[in-house]
């Protein structure tokens, strides 16, 4: 019996038990209506629809025959069945083999060992998905300050995946082929909550990610980091990104508007709403990061969507998509809020052959 079918049984028994509790002191009902389980919810395992009828329940027809006592016994029996089924579900889930997303098979010459710092975060977890599906060995390092284990739990247990709970402010000794450093708070509430930690992550953490064992390969050491540590460096300047696994409370305009609209609260715009932003989907960003890693180009490259929208336009888009009764409300301007943010992706087009698809 599959876990979904057991869950269906639990729901049915719970509903029946609840219906008898609601009978109170009146036990005159001669039958109990059928309680079907919706096929779409519980019959994906090709089990027949589950239902319980009065004929299946050993309940006396009248209270005069001791129906009240028998009803209590029935409820106790059902509660015991619920406990037994819950225990069985736990056992099934524990023993059931875990299935993973499909991954490519690479030979030893193609397979790389890749470290993703901040791999449990919003962008990092999507990068992990891409690299794993390509067939590489991926090691995620995260302190879970803003990341979540839920974002990468579907890979835990896979032979190509490793998770290390570690803060990159402290040195990490590991042998890898590539490093993606995405370990930093990116939303205003997160980096304002602990600005010192944010600075340390972006300075000490970056240094720890760069400093690989080895003597300098160039003498005298020049201004390029490669001359000191024999490490090729790529620098991406990431612009506004949205997609699944965003924090609902990250304080940025995308999640703010969506959350407010879902709660039928006013969509709050700071200032006139004429300030512009550009938004790229997270999968486009991942394509850009991977292309940059394999490009023979070491200067900073902007990864973003050059198509601008005003904050006011974006609020209206969210309002129309979500529906509801939310209104647009204008509040005071945030200090140092940029009036325009549009990336120049000329280098990305030229050196990476990259631009956002949507």
N, C-alpha and C positions, 0 to 999 in steps of 0.2 A: 504494500500500500504506500503510495507516495505521500510526501509531506503535505502537498496541497490537498489531497483527498482527506487526510487526517484533519487538516484545518477545517475542511468543510463539515466533517462530523462534529468537531468541537463547536462550530457556529450553530449547527442545528440543535445540538444538545443544550447549548446555552440559551437559545431562544425558547426551547420547550420548557426548560427549567424556569426561565423568567416568566413564561406564560402561566405556569402553575403557581408561582409565588404570588402573581397578581390576582389569582382567584380569591385570595383572602379566606374568609370564613364560608364563602359560598362554594359548595362543591357539587352543584346540581347539574353541571354541564354533562351532557350525555356523549359528547364527542369533542375531539380536538381537531381543528382544521389542519390540513396538510401544510407543511412548511418547506416549500421547494428551495433549493439552492440555485442561484442564477448560473446558467451554463457558462457564460463568458468569464465568470470569476473563478470557478472551481473545477470545471470539467476539461481543462486543457490537457489533462493526462488521460483523456478518453475513458473516464469512468462514467457510469450512468448517473443521471441526476439523482441527488440524495433527497429523500423526503421522509417525514415521519407522520404517521396518522394515528388516530385513536385506537385502531385495531391492533397496532403494534405495541401499545402501552398497557401494562397490567394494572389499569386504574379502575376501581369500582365505579359503577354508573351513578350511585347515589350516596349522599353523605350518611344516610340512615344505615348503610351497611359498613360503616366505619371508614368512609371515604377520606375523612380528614387525616386519620392516622396513616392510611395507605399512601395518601398524597405526600406526607412528610417523608415516608420511606422512599418513595419514588424520587423525590428531590435529592435526598441523601445519596441514593444510588447514582443519579445523574451527575452529582457533584464529584463523586468518586471516579466515574467514567471520565469526566473532564480532566481530573488530576492525572489519571492513567494515560490519557491521550496526550496531554501536555508533556509528560515524561517521555512518551514514545516519540514525539516530534523532536525533542532535544536529542534523543539517541539517534534518530534517523539523520538529523542534520550533522551530528558529530561524525557519523560513520559514512555518510554519503561522499563519494569522490567529488572534489571540487573541479569545476570546469573553468577553463580560461579562454579569453578571446583568442582567435586564430592568429598564429605567428608564422612568419616565414622561417625556413630552415637555411641557415648559412653555413658554409664550410669554415674551417679555422682561419683561412686567409681573409675572409670577408667579415667575420664576426668580430666586433670590437667591444671592449669593456668600457662603459661610459658612466661617468659620475654626474648625477644631476643634484646639485645643491639646491635645496628648496623644492625638491621634487614632489612634496605633498601639498604644495600650494596650487593656486588657480592655474597659472600658466605652466608651472613645472609638471603638474600631473598630466596635462595634455601632451607635453613633450615626452614624458615617460611612456604614455600610451603609444605614441608614434614610434619611438625607438624600440620598444618591446615588440610591436607588431612587425617591425623590420627584421627582427631576429637577433638583435644585439643583447649582450649582457648588460644589465642596468643596475647600478647601485644608487639608491636614493639616500641622501643625507638631509635630515630636517630636524629642527628643534621643536616643531609644532607650535611656534609662537603665533603664526597666522595660518599655517597649513593644517590639514586634517587627514588623519589616517584613512578616513572614509574615501578620500579621493583616489587612493591607490590600493585599497584593500582587495580589489579584484585581481591583483597580481601577486599578492602575498601567498607564498607556497610554490610559485613557479620556479623552475630550476634556473632560469635566466635572471631572476629578480632577487635583489637584496635590499633590505631596509635597515638603515643605521640611525638610531636616535642620537643626534650629535649637533652641537652648536659650532659652526665654523669659526667663531671667534677664537676657539681653541684649535691648535694644529691637528690635522688628521693625516695619518700615514697610510696611504693606499696606492696601489699601482694600477693606473688606468691609461687608456688611450686618448680619451677626450673628457673634458670637463665643461659642463654648462653651469654657470653660477647664477642662479635665480633666487638666491637666499637673501631676501630683503623685504621688509614691509613696504607695500606700494601704495596703500590708501592712507589718506590724511588721518583718520582716527587711530590707525595702527601705529604710524610712526610718530604721531604727537603723543600717544600714550606713553611711549618710552623712547624719547629722542636719542638718549645716550646709547642705548642698545642698538638703535638703527644706525648711528654713526659708526659704532664698533663693527657691526656686521658689514657695512660697506667699505670699511678700511681694513681692519685686521682680518676680517673674513676673506676679503678679496686677495690680500697678501698671502694668506694661508693656502688659498686655492691655486695661486700662481707659483709658489715656491716648491718646486720639485727638486729632488736630489740631483746633484751634478755640478761639475765645475763650469765656470763660464767658458763658452766656446769662442768668444771673440775677445781679443786683447788689442788695445785697451777697451774697457767696457764702454759701449756707446749708450745713447739715450733710449734705444729700443730695449724692451724687457727681454727679448730673445737673447741679446748679447750677454745678459747676466745669468739667466736661468735656463736657457735652451728651450724655451716654451714659446710656441706661436700663440699670439693673442688676437682675438677678434672682439670688437666692441659694437654692441647693438644699442641703439637709442630707441627704446620702445615707447610708442604713443598709445593713446587710449584703446583698450582692448576689452571686449565683452564676450560672454559665452557661458556655457554650463559651468557649474562649480564656483561661480562668483560668490563672495560673501554678501549676504543680504544687508549687512550692517557695515559695509566697508566705506560708506560716506561718499561714494562717487555717484555721479549723476545717473548712470544707467540703473544701478541697483536701487537708488533712492526713488526714482520715478516709478519703477515697476512695483516696489513694495508699497508705496503710497497709493498707487492705483488699485492694487489688489485689496487694500484695506479701505477703499473708498474715502481716503483722506485727500486733502488738497495737495496737488503737485507743486511743491515750493520751488520757485525760481529766484535765485539771488541776483538782484539788479534788474536791468531792463529785459534780460533774456536775449539780447541781440549778440552777446558774445558767442563765438563759434568754437566748436570742437569737431574732431573727426574720430570716427569709431571703426576699428577693424575687428573682424571675427577672429577668435582665438586660433582656429585652424590655419588661417592665413599667416598669423604671426609664427606659428610653429614651422610652417614651410620656409619662412624667411630666416629663422634662426638656424635651421638645418643647412640651408643654402649658404649662409654666411660661414658656418663652421667649415665647410668644404671649399670655400672660395680662397683664392690666393690674393687676399686683400686684407690689410690690417688696420686701415683707418676707420673711424667711427662711421656707421651706416644707420640711417633712420629707417625704422620699420613701423609704418603706420599707413593710414588711409588718407590720401590727399583731398578726398571729397569732404567738404565742410557742411555742417548743419548748425543753425543757431540752437541755443539751448531751448528757446521757445518752440522751435519746430520739433525738436526731439520730444519735448513734453507732450505735444499734440499727437505725435506718432504713437507714443506709449499709451496715451489716453484712448485713442481710437482702437488700438489693438486689444487692450485689456477690457475696455468697456467700463461699466459702472457709472457712478455719479460723481466722480472726482472732478473738482474744478482746479484751474490753474491759479496759483496765488503768488504774488510778487512780494518778496521780502528784501531786507537791506542787503547791500552788496558786501561780499566777503573781501576782506583786506587782501591785496596782492593777487586778486583773481585775474588771470590773463584774459584779455578781451578777444584774443584770437590765437588759435593753436592749429596749425596746419603743417604737416611734415613735408619737407622736400625729399622725395625718394629717387632723385636722379641717379645717385650712386647705386641704390638697390637695383634699379632697372638695368644700369650699365654693367655692373660687376656681378650681380647675382641673377640677373634675368628674372627679377621678382617684382610683383606688385599684387596688392590684394585682389582677390577674385570678386568679392562682393562689395 
